[in-house]
Every structure is written in C-alpha cells, then in structure tokens.
C-alpha cells in the first residue's frame, strides 16, 4: 500500500494539471439572420452546444450569465420576426407561380406570425396576404374559405380598395364581405400613452395620444403606440360591443436596468469592436476563457448556414470559423454540428491568426456550397437573394424563369409556340406585374349581371385578347 501512494499522488497531480489547463467555453445563444427562423436557429445552436458539452476531455462548457436586453437606439425601428417575413415571401412567390396549394398555408402562417407582435406587425403585408389567400381559395374551389378571408380583410381595413387586376366578380365578393362586416357589433377604442407618442389601430394612424376611434367592428384588433425616440408598444384587443381602453407604456429606462446583469452581446452579422467589449464582460461574468458566437442565415431555398466566431478573452482576439451549411429543416445538422465542434476545439487549443474586426459572419463560402445543390429552375442572383444569376462563361446577366405551372382544372391555357419543357432564358429580363386570365363558367344573366363560378386560370406570358373557352 505504501508503494502505491506515490503513484496515486502522481496520477492526482496529472489530473489536476489537465483540469486546470482545460479551457472554459461559454456559448452565446445563436442569433437569427435574414431568411432563417428562430426555431431553426435554436435547434442548431442546441445541437452544437450538446456536442461541445460531450467533449469533456478537451473543453469545459460553462453556463451563460444572466443578461439584460441591449437598450433600443433612438429612432430604431423594430421589424417583424424572420419567421413571419420568410412565410410571407414564400407564400407570395408560390402565389405568383400559381402554386395555390402551397401559397395558402404559407400566407396564413405569415399572417399569424405577423400578428403575434402588434408592435411590429406590417399591415400592408397582412392585407396583401389576405387578398391573395382569398384569390387562391376561389381558384381552388373553396368559396367558403375565400369569403372568410375577404371578411377578415374588410374588418381590419375599412375603406380598403382592391388592387387592379382582379375581375368584377371578385370585386363584388369583396363588397359583399364589407356588407357582412357592417352588420357586426361596434365598439370604441381609447388609446393613451406617453406624451408625444402616436397611436395606430390595425396599422391606421390615429394621431397623437390620447386617441379615440369609434365604430370599430367587433373581433380582434391590434394597437401600436410609437414613441418620439422610436420606442414601440403593442397590444391585441377584442371588441365585443363596448369601449376598450389601452394605456401604453414603453418600460423602464436603460439606467434602471438591474445592475447584476451583464449587457446582452447583441450578436449581429457584423463583428466589430463594440461586440468585443460586450463579449469581454460576458466572458468575465461566466468565468470563461473563450466565447462562441454565431448567426444562422438562409443561403438558398433549401439550405441555411451558421457563421461562427470564437473570441479569446486573454488575447482579446477573434477567430472566424468557416460556415456550416445544412438544410432548412435542420435534419442534416448533426454532422455539421459535429464538424463545427471539432473546429472550435482546435481553435481553443491554437487560436491561429486572429481575425481583425470588423468582419462579417455571413460569408460567400456558404453561398458557394449551397449553389452546388441548387435546382436550376430556382434561380438567384450572385448573392443568392434574387431571381437572377450570372452565367460563369458570360459577362451578361440572365434571368431564368420556371415554366408556368400547368393546371388541370378548370382550363389549361398553353401557347402552342412555347416549348413543352425546360426553363425560359431572357437577357436582362425585368419581371412585370402578373396578368391574370379569369374565366367565368356556367354564367347566367341575373339582373344584368353575370353569376357563376370563376377561376384565375394562369399568369399570362403575353397580352391576352379574344375569347377563352373553358370546360369543367
């Protein structure tokens, strides 16, 4: 037993030294960039953190400190959530391509996500989405759902005028929806708030507070109050036939924030000296040697990327890490999280040449990786954002447009001069407003007006004249 004591002593000493030399790492919750969803960002950040925590032989992952939100900048403007914006974009694109079965759920999801925060809701987008949902439902033969969408539009936007391009029968349906809204119980909304603030109801400017709006139709409505320095307050209310009073407040001033909290790192696409200062305080509060920051952003219709950087508090230096690319549903992210964890551990052992700020977490490398698997009929520009691409062997920009979708019912308008398959390539094409061909079938004369079933057939590729025949 006496002989074993020196051996045990040496082993304990080695273990203590190894533990002392093991770096301590804290992971800042990943930020959501353009085109990504909060759910995808949270999921990938969780996968990476779990992977790092499993490497107990190389790193010790410590808990993040409690933070306080960064104070709003004067005149700053909050915007709708990335999830709401992405759903709206997806739905509008599907609608323009006549993929109504995809447009309806995407647009409805966008409206729902947009209205979750009354302080940031963009009601111009909400109104446009409701019109498109109604048109898509009518095209799909779902008249009841279409009328419900038009009624919701008329309720939230009194005096709204349909954009040009819709047929008279669609206009008459909207007028019927407005008459249905006129029969709803009415109420009054009184909005109070800080001096000089402006009140909005369902996106309509009511002027400076206190503001009163009478004759408001029953149902859910959305109040927003904007302060003189860009502060925003939002609240959902319900009108049941009586008055509703809303008193807006913008919260505590930044100097009244709890003193035991460290500032939020406020991770954005650009890493600058200000972020370095915030991360130093963040690391000190967590008792860490390194801090990992990341931002998840969209690089194509099917792929996301995570741009990351490691910050060393002792050297006050950053190391930018190559982006990890994975699918939008985060199904292939396990492997990428494993690879990214390996790279993080290498950098904790040897930071390498520091990346001098400012630099960006969004890189072209991720765009290049995504372009390898991008379908040719889903074009983007050189930055991966628009419907244009630059041909690698040409200096001119070309626009690739997918072939209009062939509809089975109620009619199929196909230009015999157009090829049956393959994309159409136009030099410097600039897309114009969609031109719709509306078909009225089974029409009869009723008091001088036509009544029957109507459908939006397809987006015309050239001016349409003459008579259109349809069968159903």
HUVENDA-V245522 format. One record per backbone hydrogen bond with DSSP energy under -0.5 kcal/mol. CO is the residue of the C=O (numbers start at 1). NH is the residue of the N-H. E is the energy in kcal/mol with one decimal. If there is no record, write none. Layout:
BEGIN
CO;NH;E
CO;NH;E
END
This chain:
BEGIN
1;5;-1.0
2;6;-0.6
3;7;-0.6
4;8;-2.7
5;9;-2.5
6;10;-2.4
7;11;-2.4
8;12;-2.4
9;13;-2.2
10;14;-2.6
11;15;-2.4
12;16;-2.5
13;17;-2.4
14;18;-2.6
15;19;-2.3
16;20;-2.3
17;21;-2.1
18;22;-0.8
23;60;-2.6
24;289;-2.4
24;290;-2.2
25;62;-2.8
26;28;-0.6
26;292;-2.2
31;33;-0.6
31;296;-2.4
33;36;-1.5
34;298;-2.3
37;41;-2.2
38;42;-2.7
39;43;-2.2
40;44;-2.4
41;45;-2.4
42;46;-2.1
43;47;-2.1
44;48;-2.4
45;49;-2.3
46;50;-2.4
47;51;-2.1
48;52;-2.4
49;53;-2.4
50;54;-1.2
52;55;-1.2
54;56;-1.2
55;58;-1.8
55;59;-2.0
58;23;-0.6
59;61;-0.6
60;25;-3.0
60;62;-0.6
66;262;-1.8
68;264;-1.5
73;76;-2.5
76;78;-0.5
81;85;-2.3
82;86;-2.7
83;87;-2.2
84;88;-2.1
85;89;-2.3
86;90;-2.7
87;91;-2.6
88;92;-2.6
89;93;-2.2
90;94;-2.3
91;95;-2.2
92;96;-2.6
93;97;-1.5
94;99;-3.0
95;98;-1.9
97;405;-0.6
98;100;-1.4
99;102;-1.2
99;103;-2.0
100;104;-2.2
102;106;-1.4
103;107;-2.7
104;108;-2.3
105;109;-2.3
106;110;-2.1
107;111;-2.4
108;112;-2.4
109;113;-2.6
110;114;-2.4
111;115;-2.2
112;116;-0.5
113;116;-0.6
114;117;-0.8
116;118;-0.6
117;120;-1.4
117;121;-1.2
121;123;-0.8
122;126;-1.7
123;127;-2.5
124;128;-2.1
125;129;-2.4
126;130;-2.2
127;131;-2.0
128;132;-2.1
129;133;-2.6
130;134;-2.1
131;135;-2.4
132;136;-2.6
133;137;-2.4
134;138;-2.4
135;139;-2.3
136;140;-1.6
137;142;-3.0
138;141;-1.5
141;143;-1.1
142;146;-1.8
143;147;-2.4
144;148;-1.8
145;149;-1.9
146;150;-2.1
147;151;-2.3
148;152;-2.1
149;153;-2.0
150;154;-2.4
151;155;-2.0
152;156;-2.0
153;157;-1.9
157;160;-1.8
163;166;-0.8
167;170;-0.7
167;171;-1.7
168;172;-2.4
169;173;-1.6
170;174;-1.8
171;175;-2.0
172;176;-2.0
173;177;-1.8
174;178;-2.1
175;179;-1.7
176;180;-1.9
177;181;-2.0
178;182;-1.7
179;183;-0.7
180;183;-0.8
181;184;-1.8
185;218;-1.9
187;216;-2.8
188;244;-2.9
189;213;-2.7
190;246;-3.2
191;210;-0.7
191;211;-2.4
192;248;-3.1
194;197;-2.0
197;209;-2.3
198;226;-2.5
199;206;-2.8
199;207;-0.6
200;224;-2.1
201;204;-2.1
204;201;-2.1
204;206;-0.5
207;199;-2.9
211;191;-3.2
213;189;-2.6
216;187;-1.7
219;239;-2.7
221;237;-2.6
222;202;-3.3
223;235;-2.2
224;200;-2.6
225;233;-2.2
226;198;-2.5
227;230;-1.4
229;75;-3.8
229;76;-0.6
231;227;-2.7
233;225;-2.5
235;223;-3.0
237;221;-2.7
238;240;-0.5
239;219;-2.1
242;188;-0.8
244;190;-2.8
246;192;-3.1
246;248;-0.6
253;256;-2.2
254;257;-1.6
258;261;-1.0
262;68;-2.1
269;271;-0.5
269;361;-3.1
270;272;-0.6
271;358;-0.7
271;359;-1.7
272;276;-1.5
273;277;-1.9
274;278;-1.9
275;279;-2.7
276;280;-1.7
277;281;-1.6
278;282;-2.0
279;283;-2.9
280;284;-2.2
281;285;-2.1
282;286;-1.6
283;287;-1.4
283;288;-2.1
289;313;-2.1
290;26;-2.0
291;311;-2.7
292;28;-2.5
293;309;-2.1
294;31;-2.5
295;307;-2.6
296;33;-3.6
297;305;-2.7
302;328;-1.7
303;299;-2.2
303;300;-1.5
304;326;-2.2
305;297;-2.6
305;307;-0.6
306;324;-1.8
307;295;-2.2
308;321;-2.3
309;293;-2.4
310;319;-2.1
311;291;-1.9
311;313;-0.6
312;316;-1.4
312;317;-1.5
317;312;-2.8
318;355;-2.7
319;310;-2.4
321;308;-0.8
324;306;-2.5
326;304;-3.4
327;330;-1.9
332;336;-0.9
333;337;-2.8
334;338;-2.0
335;339;-2.3
336;340;-2.6
337;341;-2.2
338;342;-1.9
339;343;-2.0
340;344;-2.3
341;345;-2.4
342;346;-1.9
343;347;-2.0
344;348;-1.9
345;349;-1.5
346;350;-2.1
354;356;-0.7
355;318;-0.5
359;271;-3.6
361;363;-0.7
363;367;-0.8
364;368;-2.3
365;369;-2.2
366;370;-2.2
367;371;-1.8
368;372;-0.7
369;372;-0.9
369;373;-0.5
370;373;-0.8
371;374;-0.6
375;378;-1.5
381;384;-2.2
387;400;-0.6
389;391;-0.6
389;398;-1.7
391;394;-1.5
396;391;-0.7
397;428;-1.4
398;389;-1.8
399;401;-0.6
399;426;-1.8
401;424;-1.6
410;471;-1.1
412;414;-0.8
414;416;-0.5
415;418;-1.7
424;401;-1.9
424;426;-0.5
426;399;-2.3
426;428;-0.5
426;429;-0.7
429;431;-0.5
434;436;-0.5
435;460;-2.9
436;438;-0.6
437;457;-2.7
439;441;-0.6
439;455;-1.9
441;453;-1.5
444;446;-0.6
444;451;-1.5
446;449;-1.6
449;446;-2.9
451;444;-1.3
453;441;-2.7
455;439;-2.3
455;457;-0.8
458;437;-1.0
458;460;-0.5
463;465;-0.5
467;469;-0.5
END
